[in-house]
Amino acid sequence: MIIEHIDKIARDKNRDILYITFDKEIYPSYEFEEYTQRNNIIKWLNDNDIPFKECGQIANESGWESYRGELYIDVPMDDENSKYKLLNNHLEYPDGTFKISGVNYMYLSLKIAMKNSHHDEPGFWENWADKF
């Protein structure tokens, strides 16, 4: 299965985006299907009709990491958006700290994602792999 990097998703959406990662210290294995908190979040997202998909970390030309269960949340960061408010209330306290142990509710700005825009050039990753 091919999973897009989170920065590529931001560039495709042309906006800042939200995603969820899981602490390696709490979830040390790559058996992400067994992460209780991840399964609970997926159920909650489905129950609340909040679109999401699996995603990879920010692309890194120095190497890569196996998929560890990260989730892109397809909700715009907009305080007036009811899904965004619902998501925020579920995942973090008013002071911005995370409510669920081992779960990181993350933000990626389009500005940061654009630093890897050269990755979108045709053949970039194929050429990279040949040189790796």
N, C-alpha and C positions, 0 to 999 in steps of 0.2 A: 504494500500500500504506500502511495506517495502522500506525504503530509507536508503542507506548505509551511515555510517559516513565518513566524508572526510578523516580521517586518515586511515581507512580501504581501501579506494580507492587508496591512495598513496602506501600502502603496496602491494596491488594487482598489481598496475602498476610498482612497484619497482622503483619509481622515485619521485622527487619533483613535486608538482602539483600546479595548479592554481584554485581558486574558487572565487565566488562572494557572498557577504552577503549584507544585507540591514539593515540600522540603525533602531533600535527599536524606537528611538525618533521621527524619521520621519514617520516610518511605524509601529505604535503601535499595530495594530491589527494582528491577525493571518490570515486575509483574503488576503493572498499573491497573489491570482489571480487578485486582484484589484490594486496592486502596478503598477502604470503607468510606472515607470522607469524599473521595472522588465519585464513588457510586451514589452517595447521598446527594451530592451537588448535581450530578446528571439527572437524578430523579426529580430534584427540586426545579431545575431548569425546564425539564419536560412538563412537569405539572403546572408551571407558570407560563408556558408558551414563550419561553425566552430562547431564541435561536443560538446555537453554538456549533462548533465543529472542532475536531482535533487539530492541533497546530504544533509546530516545532518552535524551539527557542529562536532568538535573533540569529540569523545566519552568521557564521564565523568562518572566514577563509583559512584560519589556522588549523581547522579540524572540524569534527562534528561529534555530536552526542546522540545516543540513541533516544528514541521517543520515551518520555517518562510520564505521559498522561496529560500533558498541557491541553488546555481548552481555550479556544478563541470564543469570546462572547460577542455576538453580533447585535449589539445595542449601542447606539451613539451616546457619547458622554454629553448629556443634556439634562440639567436639573429639572427641566419641565417635562421630560419624558417619563411616563409612568413606569415603564419596564426598568429604566435606569434607576429610578428611586427605589423600586422594589428590590432590585439586585443589590444596591448599596446597603439597604437596610438589612438584607439577609447576610451579607458578607463582612460588613465592618461596623464598628461602633461610630458614634458621631465624631469622636476625636481622630478617626482614621485608622485605629488599630484593628487588626483582623479578629473576627469572632471565632473562627474555626482553626484549631491548632493544626499546624502543618500545611495550611492552605494559604497561598499568597494571591491576593487580588491585585492584579498589576495593570498599569497604564503604559502605553507606548505612544509617544507623540509621532506624528507624521514627519516632523522635522528630523528626529532620530532615525526613523525608518528610511528616509531618503538618503542617508549616508551610504546605504547599500544598494542604491538604485542601479549601479553598474552591474549588479547581479542579474538584472532583467534583460541584459543584452543577449541576443540569440547566441547560443553555444557557450555562454559563460561557464556554467557548471560542468559541461562536458570537457571543456579545455582545462578547467581547474582540476578535474578528476584525473586527466591524463598526466598532469604535472605533480600530482600529490604523491 
